Amino acid sequence: MHNIAVIGAGMAGCTLARRLVDAGRRVHVFDKGRAAGGRMATRVAGRLRFDHGAQFMSVRGDAMRARLPEWQQAGVLARWPQAAVGDSERWVAVPGMNALAPRMLWGAEFSAQTLIHTLGADRFGWWLAEESGTLPDCFDAVLVTLPAPQAVTLFERSTGAGLARFIDAMRQIRYAPCWTLMLSLSERLDVADCLRFPAGGALNWAARDSGKPQRDASRECWVVHADPLWSRQHLECEPEQIEALLTEAFAAAVGRAVVPVQRCAHRWRYARVVDALGQPCLWDADARVGYASDGCLGERIEDAFDSANALADRVLEAGANRDLPWVHAAEQHVHLR
Ligand SMILES: Cc1cc2nc3c(=O)[nH]c(=O)nc-3n(C[C@H](O)[C@H](O)[C@H](O)COP(=O)(O)OP(=O)(O)OC[C@H]3O[C@@H](n4cnc5c(N)ncnc54)[C@H](O)[C@@H]3O)c2cc1C
């Protein structure tokens, strides 16, 4: 298997790209977003930047721990001491959470703003299509790394052996939503950099984003995450209403009036995994289609990383098999549908 498509450029997609490029494969990554990173996201609003998705990485396993020195030396990862809990360190990408992804994609081809609408397999391999038409390439394998409900939608529109079985498995994966408030304030708040809130209220977490390493500390910027249940109850509200409600809840939590210079709300429909699949990845060696994401293993960035590594292992094992019917078409890189 030489020519591989990866759909989604979050931690799972970037990990797959890194592993497969390092193993000598030609990898093309597609993402609907403007940039790579997925839920490891950084919103730029004028001169302000906010990590409005994942806040930090906690590292429990050896596989991810082994990558930390490389990312630190490359200047894209740093410790965030203010968020540490006991001995458990927290890491952030610098200068924003989305900074790790481009580094991981080195050597892969990357197409941003490319929403994959349909995929299918024919005798030349896998083809991918946007709503406007089929992309001009075919692939020996396709690896999907979207949040499970979005992957189910994609697979339901698609044709190809193995997809129906994947849909059944992926339907078990469930996510909690999260409304996020990004706030820039004119004055520094006299509170700790990270605030955790008990379940049952509007808030789940708040962090001084401008206090993270290599951020602009001259500005007082906060990211506030709503409680998962509260987010679900307010899922279809207008962002302006959420901005007002969460600003009020945050002011109550810090015990003083909060006057935003700028504020903005973002809704994550699929934020944190609450029911994971419980197996590292899905892979159909005959159909050459795979699925990896945090949804396979848990709610953290490292779960997405571990899932993608498991899938990369499967793909590379399968690639060791020399009897590959699609090699000829893949070498031509021509899609003759
Ligand atoms: C608010 C919030 C806070 C979080 N906090 C933390 C935290 O502090 N620590 C932690 O470890 N984890 C945290 N997480 C979870 C963490 O972000 C995820 O576990 C991890 O980033 C998931 O990576 P992934 O690659 O599986 O999925 P994603 O990052 O979601 O990547 C999937 C990609 O697929 C793309 N995509 C979707 N549909 C299509 C399509 N049809 N065609 C092309 N591309 C498509 C998306 O644009 C996206 O880039 C948080 C998440 C959120 C939302």
The ligand as an SDF file (V2000), in Angstrom:
LIG
                    3D

 53 58  0  0  0  0  0  0  0  0999 V2000
  -13.7770   22.2670   24.1530 C   0  0  0  0  0  0  0  0  0  0  0  0
  -12.8490   21.0850   24.1730 C   0  0  0  0  0  0  0  0  0  0  0  0
  -11.9340   20.9380   25.2010 C   0  0  0  0  0  0  0  0  0  0  0  0
  -11.0670   19.8510   25.2120 C   0  0  0  0  0  0  0  0  0  0  0  0
  -10.1100   19.7810   26.1770 N   0  0  0  0  0  0  0  0  0  0  0  0
   -9.1900   18.8030   26.1160 C   0  0  0  0  0  0  0  0  0  0  0  0
   -8.0720   18.8090   26.9910 C   0  0  0  0  0  0  0  0  0  0  0  0
   -7.8730   19.7440   27.7740 O   0  0  0  0  0  0  0  0  0  0  0  0
   -7.1990   17.7690   26.9270 N   0  0  0  0  0  0  0  0  0  0  0  0
   -7.3660   16.7530   26.0380 C   0  0  0  0  0  0  0  0  0  0  0  0
   -6.5320   15.8350   26.0130 O   0  0  0  0  0  0  0  0  0  0  0  0
   -8.3950   16.7380   25.1760 N   0  0  0  0  0  0  0  0  0  0  0  0
   -9.2980   17.7450   25.1770 C   0  0  0  0  0  0  0  0  0  0  0  0
  -10.3150   17.7670   24.2720 N   0  0  0  0  0  0  0  0  0  0  0  0
  -10.4900   16.6180   23.3660 C   0  0  0  0  0  0  0  0  0  0  0  0
   -9.4580   16.6390   22.2300 C   0  0  0  0  0  0  0  0  0  0  0  0
   -9.5320   17.8670   21.5720 O   0  0  0  0  0  0  0  0  0  0  0  0
   -9.7650   15.4910   21.2850 C   0  0  0  0  0  0  0  0  0  0  0  0
   -9.7580   14.2740   22.0090 O   0  0  0  0  0  0  0  0  0  0  0  0
   -8.7680   15.3420   20.1310 C   0  0  0  0  0  0  0  0  0  0  0  0
   -8.3070   16.5880   19.6800 O   0  0  0  0  0  0  0  0  0  0  0  0
   -9.4610   14.5590   19.0220 C   0  0  0  0  0  0  0  0  0  0  0  0
   -8.6280   14.4290   17.8820 O   0  0  0  0  0  0  0  0  0  0  0  0
   -9.1790   13.6730   16.5890 P   0  0  0  0  0  0  0  0  0  0  0  0
   -8.1150   13.7270   15.5740 O   0  0  0  0  0  0  0  0  0  0  0  0
   -9.7190   12.3410   16.9920 O   0  0  0  0  0  0  0  0  0  0  0  0
  -10.4660   14.5100   16.1090 O   0  0  0  0  0  0  0  0  0  0  0  0
  -10.5780   16.0240   15.6080 P   0  0  0  0  0  0  0  0  0  0  0  0
   -9.5690   16.8730   16.2580 O   0  0  0  0  0  0  0  0  0  0  0  0
  -12.0180   16.3900   15.7620 O   0  0  0  0  0  0  0  0  0  0  0  0
  -10.2130   15.9430   14.0480 O   0  0  0  0  0  0  0  0  0  0  0  0
  -11.1630   15.6020   13.0730 C   0  0  0  0  0  0  0  0  0  0  0  0
  -10.9580   16.5020   11.8560 C   0  0  0  0  0  0  0  0  0  0  0  0
  -11.8440   16.0700   10.8280 O   0  0  0  0  0  0  0  0  0  0  0  0
  -12.2580   17.2080   10.0900 C   0  0  0  0  0  0  0  0  0  0  0  0
  -13.4760   16.8540    9.3740 N   0  0  0  0  0  0  0  0  0  0  0  0
  -14.7130   16.5820    9.8740 C   0  0  0  0  0  0  0  0  0  0  0  0
  -15.5470   16.2140    8.8710 N   0  0  0  0  0  0  0  0  0  0  0  0
  -14.8190   16.2460    7.7170 C   0  0  0  0  0  0  0  0  0  0  0  0
  -15.1050   15.9300    6.3530 C   0  0  0  0  0  0  0  0  0  0  0  0
  -16.3120   15.4720    5.9600 N   0  0  0  0  0  0  0  0  0  0  0  0
  -14.1180   16.0870    5.4330 N   0  0  0  0  0  0  0  0  0  0  0  0
  -12.8800   16.5280    5.7960 C   0  0  0  0  0  0  0  0  0  0  0  0
  -12.5540   16.8200    7.0920 N   0  0  0  0  0  0  0  0  0  0  0  0
  -13.5030   16.6700    8.0290 C   0  0  0  0  0  0  0  0  0  0  0  0
  -12.4330   18.2800   11.1460 C   0  0  0  0  0  0  0  0  0  0  0  0
  -12.3320   19.5780   10.5570 O   0  0  0  0  0  0  0  0  0  0  0  0
  -11.2750   17.9690   12.0980 C   0  0  0  0  0  0  0  0  0  0  0  0
  -10.1340   18.7540   11.7750 O   0  0  0  0  0  0  0  0  0  0  0  0
  -11.1610   18.8670   24.2000 C   0  0  0  0  0  0  0  0  0  0  0  0
  -12.0670   19.0380   23.1600 C   0  0  0  0  0  0  0  0  0  0  0  0
  -12.8880   20.1520   23.1260 C   0  0  0  0  0  0  0  0  0  0  0  0
  -13.7890   20.3660   21.9500 C   0  0  0  0  0  0  0  0  0  0  0  0
  1  2  1  0
  2  3  1  0
  2 52  2  0
  3  4  2  0
  4  5  1  0
  4 50  1  0
  5  6  2  0
  6  7  1  0
  6 13  1  0
  7  8  2  0
  7  9  1  0
  9 10  1  0
 10 11  2  0
 10 12  1  0
 12 13  2  0
 13 14  1  0
 14 15  1  0
 14 50  1  0
 15 16  1  0
 16 17  1  0
 16 18  1  0
 18 19  1  0
 18 20  1  0
 20 21  1  0
 20 22  1  0
 22 23  1  0
 23 24  1  0
 24 25  2  0
 24 26  1  0
 24 27  1  0
 27 28  1  0
 28 29  2  0
 28 30  1  0
 28 31  1  0
 31 32  1  0
 32 33  1  0
 33 34  1  0
 33 48  1  0
 34 35  1  0
 35 36  1  0
 35 46  1  0
 36 37  1  0
 36 45  1  0
 37 38  2  0
 38 39  1  0
 39 40  1  0
 39 45  2  0
 40 41  1  0
 40 42  2  0
 42 43  1  0
 43 44  2  0
 44 45  1  0
 46 47  1  0
 46 48  1  0
 48 49  1  0
 50 51  2  0
 51 52  1  0
 52 53  1  0
M  END
$$$$
